Amino acid sequence: MAKVKSNYRCSECQSVVPKWVGRCPDCDSWGSMTEVAVVAPVASRAGASLAKAGSSAVLPTTPATPLTQIDSTSTQAKPTGIGELDRVLGGGVVPGSVVLLAGEPGVGKSTLLLEVVYRWAMRSADDRALYVTGEESAGQVRLRADRTNSVHERMYLAAESDLATILGHIEQVKPTLVIVDSVQTMLAADVVVGGVTQVKAVTSALTSLAKASGIPVLLIGHVTKDGAVAGPRSLEHLVDVVLHFEGDKHSTLRMVRGVKNRFGAADEVGCFELSEQGINEISDPSGLFLHHREEAVEGTAVTVMMDGKRPLLGEVQALVAATPLPTPRRAVSGLDTARVAMVLAVLERRVGVSISKADVYAATVGGMRMTEPGADLALAIAVASAVKAKPVPKGLVILGEVGLAGEVRRVAGVNRRLIEAARLGFTSAIVPVDSGPNIPGMRVNEVANLAEALAYAGLMGGKQAPSRPKLTPVK
């Protein structure tokens, strides 16, 4: 016989305690303990083996199948009609999958998925999409659909928050795609409202529905003030794909970033632009982060950042101004503050660029965030250009990580970065030593330290770094 007892497990760190407590003793989370049943087998006699300790074999209803005999065509991804979203999803929505899209309020989650419903309904006469909203009325959703021109007869709308009623709508409509907005507002029977158990129970029920029927389900999720998905940590384990919808309220640019994906790469990024007419995809976003000007200006440098697998060109700007204050100011926007301070110290200590008694302002263009080390060399050259009041040569792109000894280190994906820069018209580049093969149509200059990089950019005297020959494109 098996003996059943109750333990309590933390939904944040999965720690188990024998009695309920309001605060987890391991991670100090409040209200995260949920009751779980534990079956403890009782041995019939001392010294019994594990196989005889109260366990018994159960005949499976479906026998195990060799992997070679399983048909994979039934789980092929179906495109949503939005190329940037399909890029992040790994080609489209897989039948029977559950996708969680999380983001801050007002970033455009509902607008994006309403566009997905519209594109899905337009696919064929056999495709129906059901949009379930627990936060808005049916009239509010219709107003947004009219404003974004996303109205179709095969789009079905249900303003419900009860899980059982939602399952009934799915049984009646028989859709091929279901959108739930949002999972935190859905209510399940016999579950405490407003707790983490509610979110987990609703997600588990919808996941079971998707696996059994083959209907893909897209869930909208809230985020906490720290940017994490609201609810228990196990919520992200239940779903197949987790996407984060990011955007600055002062900018129209929106990014859909993959965090987890069982059907494709988990580091893809999709770019969108939010406007009054709805949300539009941006297939070539590199030009958004560059300031197009006729003449070169001192204090600016262009680099290429890898956001997932997508290379994005960005511009780093620096302004250096003398100050009478004993403690100069360091203002940073769009860059890592700690790395900016490190690059400034290396500039002054290793190559003699005097900035200890001046205010330094460093920023990116277009709201772009550069947190990877590959932008260090571009930042250093931009600051040196501002100090010398001499612009960087036009058509130059700069890549590399700067070490504390003043050396320039290699970064990942140099070849892909340079190909993207060459596509946008850049003709020369400063890269670390041994960065890969030549790029047709671009003169690539390899540097070993910061002094060589400044010399090639015309900001310091001395011998310039050796450059690779400029290759002509093959026609």
Residue pairs with C-beta under 8 A, 6 or more apart in sequence:
1 42
1 54
2 39
2 40
2 41
2 42
2 54
3 39
3 40
3 41
3 42
4 37
4 38
4 39
4 40
5 37
5 38
5 40
6 35
6 36
6 37
6 38
7 16
7 17
7 18
7 35
7 36
7 38
8 16
8 17
8 18
8 19
8 20
8 21
8 33
8 34
8 35
8 36
9 15
9 16
9 33
9 34
9 36
10 16
10 24
10 26
10 27
10 29
10 32
10 33
11 29
11 32
11 33
11 34
11 196
11 200
11 232
11 233
11 234
12 24
12 27
12 29
12 32
12 232
12 233
13 24
13 26
13 27
13 29
14 233
15 24
15 25
15 26
15 27
16 36
17 25
17 33
20 33
20 35
21 33
22 30
22 31
22 33
23 29
23 30
24 30
24 32
24 33
31 195
31 196
32 196
32 232
34 196
34 197
34 232
41 53
41 54
41 55
42 53
42 54
43 52
43 53
43 54
44 52
44 53
44 54
74 95
74 214
75 94
75 95
75 96
76 94
76 95
77 86
77 89
77 90
77 91
77 92
77 93
77 94
77 263
78 92
78 93
78 94
78 95
78 123
78 216
79 86
79 91
79 92
80 86
80 89
80 92
80 93
80 116
80 119
80 120
81 116
81 119
81 120
81 122
81 123
82 112
82 115
82 116
82 119
82 281
83 281
83 283
84 256
84 270
84 271
84 272
84 281
84 282
84 283
85 112
85 116
85 256
85 270
85 281
86 92
87 268
87 270
88 243
88 256
88 257
88 258
88 261
88 268
88 269
88 270
89 99
89 241
89 243
89 258
89 261
89 263
89 264
90 261
90 263
90 264
90 265
90 268
91 263
91 264
93 99
93 177
93 216
93 218
94 216
94 240
94 263
95 214
95 215
95 216
96 210
96 211
96 213
96 214
96 215
96 216
97 210
97 216
97 217
97 240
97 241
97 262
97 263
98 203
98 206
98 207
98 210
98 216
98 217
98 218
98 219
98 238
98 239
98 240
98 241
99 216
99 217
99 218
99 219
99 239
99 240
99 241
99 242
99 243
100 183
100 219
100 221
100 229
100 235
100 236
100 239
100 241
100 242
100 243
101 109
101 112
101 113
101 218
101 219
101 220
101 221
101 243
101 245
101 256
102 109
102 220
102 221
102 222
102 223
102 229
102 230
102 242
102 243
102 244
102 245
103 109
103 223
103 244
103 245
103 246
103 247
104 223
104 227
104 245
104 247
105 222
106 249
107 245
107 246
107 247
107 254
108 245
108 247
108 254
108 272
108 274
108 279
109 181
109 220
109 245
110 133
110 136
110 144
110 181
110 220
111 144
111 148
111 274
111 278
111 279
112 245
112 254
112 256
112 272
112 279
113 131
113 179
113 181
113 218
113 220
114 131
114 141
114 144
114 145
114 148
114 150
114 179
115 148
115 150
115 278
115 279
116 129
116 177
116 179
116 218
117 129
117 131
117 150
117 155
117 177
117 179
118 129
118 145
118 150
118 151
118 152
118 155
120 127
120 129
120 176
120 177
121 127
121 128
121 129
121 152
121 153
121 154
121 155
122 152
125 154
126 176
127 154
127 176
127 177
128 154
128 156
128 173
128 174
128 175
128 176
128 177
129 154
129 155
129 156
129 175
129 176
129 177
129 178
129 179
130 156
130 157
130 158
130 169
130 170
130 173
130 175
130 177
130 178
130 179
131 141
131 155
131 156
131 157
131 158
131 179
131 181
132 158
132 160
132 166
132 169
132 178
132 179
132 180
132 181
133 141
133 157
133 158
133 159
133 181
134 159
134 160
134 161
134 180
134 181
134 182
134 185
134 186
135 181
135 182
135 185
136 159
136 181
137 159
138 157
138 159
141 157
141 159
142 151
142 157
144 150
145 151
145 155
147 276
147 277
147 278
148 277
148 278
148 279
149 277
149 278
150 278
156 169
156 173
156 175
158 165
158 166
158 169
160 166
160 169
161 185
161 186
161 187
162 186
162 187
163 186
163 187
163 188
163 189
163 201
163 202
163 205
164 189
166 180
166 186
167 205
167 209
170 178
170 209
170 213
170 215
175 215
176 215
176 216
177 215
177 216
177 218
178 206
178 210
178 215
178 216
178 217
178 218
179 217
179 218
179 220
180 186
180 206
180 217
180 218
180 219
180 220
181 220
182 219
182 220
182 221
182 222
183 199
183 202
183 203
183 206
183 219
183 220
183 221
183 231
183 235
184 199
184 221
184 222
184 230
184 231
186 198
186 202
187 193
187 198
187 202
188 198
188 201
188 202
188 205
191 197
191 198
191 201
192 198
196 231
196 232
199 230
199 231
199 232
199 235
200 231
200 232
200 234
200 235
200 238
203 219
203 235
203 238
203 239
204 238
206 217
206 219
207 217
207 238
207 239
209 215
209 217
210 216
210 217
219 239
221 229
221 230
221 231
221 235
222 229
222 230
222 231
223 229
223 230
224 230
227 244
229 235
229 236
229 242
236 242
236 259
236 260
239 260
240 260
240 261
240 262
240 263
241 258
241 260
241 261
241 262
241 263
242 258
242 259
242 260
242 261
243 256
243 257
243 258
243 259
244 256
244 257
244 259
245 254
245 255
245 256
246 254
246 255
246 256
246 257
247 253
247 254
247 255
247 274
248 367
250 367
251 366
251 367
252 273
252 274
252 275
253 271
253 272
253 273
253 274
253 282
253 285
253 288
253 366
253 367
254 271
254 272
254 273
254 274
254 279
255 269
255 270
255 271
255 272
255 307
256 269
256 270
256 272
257 268
257 269
257 270
257 308
258 264
258 265
258 266
258 267
258 268
258 269
258 308
259 266
260 266
261 268
265 308
265 309
267 308
267 309
268 308
268 309
268 310
269 307
269 308
269 310
270 281
271 281
271 282
271 283
271 285
272 279
272 280
272 281
272 282
273 279
273 280
273 281
273 282
282 288
285 312
286 311
286 312
286 313
286 420
286 424
287 313
287 424
288 366
288 368
289 312
289 313
289 314
289 315
289 364
289 365
289 366
289 368
290 302
290 313
290 314
290 315
290 365
290 366
290 424
291 300
291 315
291 365
295 391
295 394
296 391
296 392
296 393
296 394
297 391
298 385
298 386
298 388
298 389
298 390
298 391
298 392
299 317
299 318
299 319
299 320
299 382
299 383
299 385
299 386
299 391
300 315
300 316
300 317
300 318
300 382
300 385
300 391
300 392
301 315
301 316
301 378
301 379
301 381
301 382
301 385
301 392
301 396
301 398
302 313
302 314
302 315
302 316
302 378
302 396
302 397
302 398
302 421
302 426
303 313
303 314
303 315
303 316
303 370
303 374
303 375
303 377
303 378
303 397
303 398
303 399
304 311
304 312
304 313
304 314
304 374
304 397
304 399
304 417
304 418
304 420
304 421
305 311
305 312
305 313
305 314
305 368
305 370
305 372
305 374
305 375
306 312
306 372
306 374
306 412
306 413
306 416
306 417
311 413
311 416
311 417
311 419
311 420
312 368
312 420
313 397
313 420
313 421
313 424
314 364
314 365
314 366
314 368
314 370
314 375
315 364
315 365
316 335
316 362
316 363
316 364
316 370
316 375
316 378
316 379
316 382
317 362
317 363
317 364
317 365
317 382
318 360
318 361
318 362
318 379
318 382
318 383
318 385
318 386
319 360
319 361
319 362
319 386
320 355
320 358
320 359
320 360
320 361
320 383
320 386
320 387
321 358
321 359
321 361
322 357
322 358
322 359
323 329
323 357
323 358
323 359
328 355
328 356
328 357
328 358
328 359
328 360
329 359
329 360
329 361
330 337
330 340
330 341
330 344
330 359
330 360
331 359
331 360
331 361
331 362
331 363
332 340
332 361
332 362
332 363
333 362
333 363
333 364
334 363
334 364
334 367
334 368
334 369
334 370
335 362
335 363
335 364
335 369
335 370
335 371
335 375
335 379
336 370
336 371
339 371
339 373
339 376
339 379
340 360
340 362
340 379
342 402
342 404
343 376
343 379
343 380
343 383
343 402
344 355
344 360
344 383
346 380
346 402
346 403
346 404
346 406
346 450
347 353
347 355
347 380
347 383
347 384
347 450
348 354
348 355
348 356
349 406
350 405
350 406
350 449
350 450
350 451
351 384
351 406
351 450
351 451
351 454
351 460
353 383
353 384
353 387
354 387
355 383
355 387
358 387
360 383
362 379
362 382
362 383
364 370
372 411
373 401
373 402
373 409
373 411
374 399
374 400
374 401
374 411
374 412
374 417
376 400
376 401
376 402
377 398
377 399
377 400
377 401
377 402
377 408
377 430
377 450
377 453
378 398
378 399
380 402
380 450
380 453
380 454
381 392
381 398
381 430
381 453
381 454
381 457
381 459
382 392
384 454
384 457
384 459
384 460
385 391
385 392
385 457
385 459
388 459
390 458
390 459
392 398
392 457
392 458
392 459
393 428
393 457
393 458
395 425
395 426
395 427
395 428
396 426
396 428
396 429
396 430
396 457
397 417
397 418
397 421
397 426
397 428
397 429
397 430
398 429
398 430
398 453
398 457
399 411
399 414
399 417
399 418
399 429
399 430
399 431
399 432
399 435
400 408
400 409
400 410
400 411
400 430
400 431
400 432
400 447
400 453
401 408
401 409
401 410
401 411
401 432
402 408
402 409
402 450
403 409
406 449
406 450
406 451
407 448
407 449
407 450
408 432
408 433
408 447
408 448
408 449
408 450
408 452
408 453
409 432
410 432
410 433
410 434
410 435
411 432
414 431
414 432
414 435
414 436
415 435
415 436
415 437
415 439
418 429
418 431
418 439
418 442
418 444
419 439
421 429
421 442
422 439
422 440
422 441
422 442
426 442
427 441
427 442
427 443
427 470
428 442
428 443
428 444
428 445
429 439
429 442
429 443
429 444
429 445
430 445
430 447
430 453
430 456
430 457
430 465
431 444
431 445
431 446
431 447
432 446
432 447
432 448
433 446
433 447
433 448
434 446
435 444
435 446
438 444
438 468
438 469
438 471
439 471
440 471
440 472
440 473
440 474
441 470
441 471
441 472
441 473
442 470
442 471
443 467
443 468
443 469
443 470
444 467
444 468
445 456
445 464
445 465
445 466
445 467
445 468
446 465
446 466
446 467
446 468
447 453
447 456
447 465
448 465
451 460
451 462
452 462
452 463
452 464
452 465
453 465
454 460
455 461
455 462
455 463
455 464
455 465
456 464
456 465
456 467
